[in-house]
Amino acid sequence: MSESAGHFEDERAGGAGGDSAHAVGELPAGFLLARVGEDGDPASFLELRRATDREGRGVRCDLSTIRLRGGASEARGMPVVRALGEARTIVDATAGLLGDAFLIAVAGREVTAIERSRVVYELAKDGLSRAMRDPVLSELLGGRLQLVHADARAWLAARAGTSSAPDAVLMDPMFPPKKRASALPRKEMVMLREMVGADLDAAELLRVARESARQRVILKRGDDAPELAKPDWSIEGTTVRFDVFTKNT
Ligand SMILES: C[S@@+](CC[C@H](N)C(=O)[O-])C[C@H]1O[C@@H](n2cnc3c(N)ncnc32)[C@H](O)[C@@H]1O
């Protein structure tokens, strides 16, 4: 299914080793996916909330909250963008609420953001469509961010070795919460983790990503999380690190 603006594409690949709980992405009991505001009102938004939460208190995708006063040059200095090296075409294999994909697109790279959870995809699609109607955000994005509903393992495997394979793949899978977390994760992360669960197949996604990417794969992890595989090098942020796997290893 493609929407008229051409920014969304539905390529949910069935099978291909998909984990059904994630692939279907249905709402767990006790959650609502609801529109806040009148249908057709450009300020209305889709939110995920617990049935017991007040309207407007849920999780939404709102790209206007990402403060980038310095625009593209500020985005180019972000660790997630520096970790990409010279790569021009990027697949964000774990789109979530598009925070990383947004920074990378603003930095001038072409991004295909892939999300397999139907609910998270709907939230991201709603946030991206509002951003495209915002003159400042749409200028920053420059039409460089596409959102796809698919399992990235199947999507990438289908393009490995073809002219559609990306230069780089970014992965930011959901990991099980730390046993002794020093700080609570953001509300969005807590609710998303309840929604999609831990991405226990991240090692398989890393394997497929390394086969598909022409130049490199970037794995975003908590700063003290164990490595999924030995990276070539890492870029340290304050609470996260980016493990870089180059193609020739
Ligand atoms: C931690 S969140 C990503 C957050 C994102 N980087 C952001 O800035 O908003 C991980 C997301 O990746 C998605 N995901 C995990 N494995 C995936 C796969 N194989 N294909 C597509 N999406 C996947 C999960 O459904 C979840 O929404």
The ligand as a MOL file (V3000), in Angstrom:
LIG
                    3D

  0  0  0     0  0            999 V3000
M  V30 BEGIN CTAB
M  V30 COUNTS 27 29 0 0 0
M  V30 BEGIN ATOM
M  V30 1 C 14.4670 0.6690 20.4090 0
M  V30 2 S 13.2450 0.8480 19.1620 0 CHG=1
M  V30 3 C 14.0530 1.8860 17.9770 0
M  V30 4 C 14.0250 3.3530 18.3460 0
M  V30 5 C 14.4660 4.2580 17.2220 0
M  V30 6 N 15.8920 4.1480 16.9770 0
M  V30 7 C 14.0860 5.7190 17.4890 0
M  V30 8 O 14.9810 6.5870 17.4250 0
M  V30 9 O 12.8930 5.9800 17.7280 0 CHG=-1
M  V30 10 C 13.3080 -0.7020 18.3030 0
M  V30 11 C 12.2170 -0.8540 17.2340 0
M  V30 12 O 12.7130 -1.7410 16.2440 0
M  V30 13 C 11.6560 -2.5510 15.7960 0
M  V30 14 N 12.2810 -3.7560 15.2270 0
M  V30 15 C 13.0390 -4.6830 15.8630 0
M  V30 16 N 13.4560 -5.6500 15.0270 0
M  V30 17 C 12.9530 -5.3170 13.7960 0
M  V30 18 C 13.0230 -5.9290 12.5170 0
M  V30 19 N 13.6690 -7.1030 12.3260 0
M  V30 20 N 12.4140 -5.3150 11.4830 0
M  V30 21 C 11.7480 -4.1450 11.6640 0
M  V30 22 N 11.6060 -3.5350 12.8700 0
M  V30 23 C 12.2150 -4.1130 13.9170 0
M  V30 24 C 10.8200 -2.8030 17.0440 0
M  V30 25 O 9.4890 -3.1560 16.7050 0
M  V30 26 C 10.9080 -1.4430 17.7450 0
M  V30 27 O 9.8430 -0.5870 17.3570 0
M  V30 END ATOM
M  V30 BEGIN BOND
M  V30 1 1 1 2
M  V30 2 1 2 3
M  V30 3 1 2 10
M  V30 4 1 3 4
M  V30 5 1 4 5
M  V30 6 1 5 6
M  V30 7 1 5 7
M  V30 8 2 7 8
M  V30 9 1 7 9
M  V30 10 1 10 11
M  V30 11 1 11 12
M  V30 12 1 11 26
M  V30 13 1 12 13
M  V30 14 1 13 14
M  V30 15 1 13 24
M  V30 16 1 14 15
M  V30 17 1 14 23
M  V30 18 2 15 16
M  V30 19 1 16 17
M  V30 20 1 17 18
M  V30 21 2 17 23
M  V30 22 1 18 19
M  V30 23 2 18 20
M  V30 24 1 20 21
M  V30 25 2 21 22
M  V30 26 1 22 23
M  V30 27 1 24 25
M  V30 28 1 24 26
M  V30 29 1 26 27
M  V30 END BOND
M  V30 END CTAB
M  END
